[in-house]
């Protein structure tokens, strides 16, 4: 294999996790992004998840279905995904007392409007998302 082909392949594989989140309509968390969105007057839906977490995957499917069924969610909120494996012990998690991955919260201004920890029921997730509309 030619060196340039090898380097291109390695780069593409390294960038896969970042591209996957963007395609789904999520903002991949970077320090400060949640506060920036809140400062801009936006309501923010935050998903603390891990790629290997089955509860997180169930929540993700439900959220995707709800967003597809009701465009008002996408109009009313910005959706941010926080990678628990990277940021679980960082300020973005500790300052909000996030106990574990598979935690979903809705924020507006300086308030937390609601939270679900490890819940996967569609009705519960929908009720949480309704708080942001």
DAFEN-V439691 format. One record per residue. SS is DSSP state (a for helix, b for strand, c for the rest). D_LAST is the distance of its C-alpha to the last C-alpha in Angstrom with 1 decimal. Layout:
SS & D_LAST
SS & D_LAST
//
This chain:
c & 52.2
c & 52.2
a & 50.8
a & 48.3
a & 47.0
a & 46.7
a & 44.8
a & 42.4
a & 41.7
a & 41.2
a & 38.7
a & 36.7
a & 36.6
a & 35.6
a & 32.6
a & 31.3
a & 28.8
a & 27.1
a & 27.0
a & 25.5
a & 22.3
a & 21.9
a & 22.5
c & 19.7
c & 17.0
c & 17.1
b & 18.4
b & 21.4
c & 21.5
c & 24.2
c & 25.0
c & 23.0
a & 20.3
a & 17.5
a & 18.8
a & 19.2
a & 15.6
a & 14.7
a & 17.6
c & 16.3
c & 13.2
c & 10.8
b & 8.4
b & 10.5
b & 10.6
b & 14.4
b & 16.7
b & 20.2
b & 22.4
c & 25.9
c & 27.3
c & 29.8
c & 27.5
a & 27.2
a & 24.4
a & 22.4
a & 23.3
a & 22.2
a & 18.8
a & 18.7
a & 19.7
a & 17.1
a & 14.2
a & 16.0
a & 16.3
a & 12.7
a & 11.8
a & 14.8
a & 14.1
c & 10.6
a & 10.4
a & 6.9
a & 6.3
a & 9.1
a & 8.3
a & 5.3
b & 7.3
b & 11.0
b & 12.6
b & 15.8
b & 18.6
b & 21.2
b & 24.5
a & 25.8
a & 29.3
a & 29.3
a & 27.0
c & 27.2
c & 29.6
c & 28.3
a & 26.5
a & 23.1
a & 23.6
a & 26.1
c & 24.4
c & 21.4
c & 23.8
c & 22.6
c & 25.3
c & 25.4
c & 24.1
c & 21.5
b & 19.2
b & 15.5
b & 13.5
b & 10.2
b & 11.3
b & 10.6
c & 13.8
c & 16.4
b & 14.6
b & 13.8
b & 11.0
b & 12.4
b & 14.9
b & 16.7
b & 20.3
c & 22.0
c & 20.1
c & 20.0
c & 19.2
a & 16.7
a & 15.5
a & 15.0
a & 13.1
a & 10.8
a & 10.3
a & 9.7
a & 7.1
a & 5.3
a & 5.7
c & 3.8
c & 0.0
//
